[in-house]
Structures are given as C-alpha cells and as structure tokens.
C-alpha cells in the first residue's frame, strides 16, 4: 500500500512562475535533479504551484522521466510507450 502525499506527511516543494523549485524544508532553491535525488532517497514529496496552490507533483515527476528518457539509455521502448498511451484510450 502506498502512502498518499498530503501536506502533513510530504516534503513540500513550491514551483514558482520563473520555473524555480523551492524546498520549504531546507529553505533553498533546488533543481529537478535534486527532486530526482529526493525520490531516489524514498522521500515523500509534494510539489505545488506557488501561485495557485495546485498540486503539480505528477507533472514534475513525469518531467523527470521525460528527461531520463531523452538520455543515452532510455528505459521504455517505443512499443512500451505506445502501450501506455493506448491505456488512456480505454
């Protein structure tokens, strides 16, 4: 069973309009690579739009995956990505 991200249990990251990410726990700006390291360290985190308060955690995590896939050793084949897209059509 996975733990749902909530403001009480998750490390809060705010994303500002200038695309900068701010870690409220360390009171410092961080990069997308830093967010990736938090995920790899099994940190529960929540990313919110600083202006609207909207939870954008999923889109930031997808952005990390997209950058990884653009690298030298992608995890997903074109066929695997096509299958994922087809699941949305069901």
C-alpha positions as CSV (number, residue, x, y, z in Angstrom):
1,X,0.0,0.0,0.0
2,X,1.4,3.4,-1.0
3,X,1.2,6.5,1.2
4,X,-0.8,9.3,-0.3
5,X,1.0,12.7,-0.5
6,X,-0.5,15.1,2.0
7,X,0.8,18.4,3.2
8,X,1.2,16.9,6.7
9,X,3.4,14.0,5.6
10,X,5.1,15.1,2.5
11,X,8.2,17.3,1.9
12,X,6.8,20.5,0.3
13,X,8.4,21.8,-2.8
14,X,7.0,25.0,-4.3
15,X,7.3,25.8,-8.0
16,X,7.4,29.5,-8.9
17,X,6.4,31.1,-12.2
18,X,10.1,31.5,-13.1
19,X,10.3,27.7,-13.1
20,X,12.4,27.6,-9.9
21,X,11.7,24.9,-7.3
22,X,11.9,25.9,-3.6
23,X,12.3,23.2,-0.9
24,X,10.5,24.5,2.1
25,X,12.3,22.1,4.4
26,X,15.7,23.4,3.6
27,X,14.6,26.9,2.7
28,X,16.6,26.7,-0.5
29,X,16.1,26.6,-4.3
30,X,16.7,23.1,-5.8
31,X,16.9,21.7,-9.2
32,X,14.9,18.9,-11.0
33,X,18.0,16.7,-10.4
34,X,17.6,17.4,-6.7
35,X,14.0,16.4,-6.8
36,X,15.1,13.2,-8.5
37,X,17.6,12.5,-5.7
38,X,14.8,13.0,-3.1
39,X,12.7,10.4,-5.0
40,X,15.6,8.0,-5.1
41,X,16.1,8.5,-1.3
42,X,12.4,7.5,-0.9
43,X,11.4,10.9,0.4
44,X,7.6,11.6,0.2
45,X,7.2,14.9,-1.5
46,X,4.5,17.2,-2.9
47,X,5.2,19.8,-5.5
48,X,2.7,22.7,-5.6
49,X,2.4,25.7,-7.8
50,X,3.4,28.6,-5.6
51,X,0.8,31.0,-7.1
52,X,-2.3,28.7,-7.4
53,X,-1.5,26.1,-4.7
54,X,-2.3,23.4,-7.3
55,X,-0.6,20.0,-6.7
56,X,1.7,19.5,-9.7
57,X,3.7,16.6,-8.2
58,X,2.7,14.2,-11.0
59,X,3.7,16.6,-13.8
60,X,7.1,17.3,-12.2
61,X,7.8,13.5,-11.8
62,X,6.8,13.0,-15.4
63,X,9.2,15.8,-16.4
64,X,12.0,13.9,-14.6
65,X,11.0,10.7,-16.5
66,X,11.0,12.6,-19.8
67,X,14.5,14.0,-19.2
68,X,15.7,10.5,-18.3
69,X,14.2,9.1,-21.5
70,X,15.9,11.7,-23.6
71,X,19.3,10.5,-22.2
72,X,21.6,7.8,-23.6
73,X,19.9,4.8,-22.0
74,X,16.1,5.1,-22.1
75,X,14.1,2.7,-20.0
76,X,11.0,2.5,-22.3
77,X,10.9,1.3,-25.8
78,X,8.7,3.0,-28.4
79,X,6.4,-0.1,-28.2
80,X,6.1,0.3,-24.4
81,X,5.3,4.0,-24.6
82,X,2.7,3.2,-27.3
83,X,1.1,0.7,-24.9
84,X,0.9,3.3,-22.1
85,X,-0.8,5.7,-24.5
86,X,-3.3,3.1,-25.5
87,X,-4.2,2.5,-21.9
88,X,-5.5,6.1,-21.9
89,X,-7.8,5.3,-24.8
90,X,-9.6,2.5,-22.9
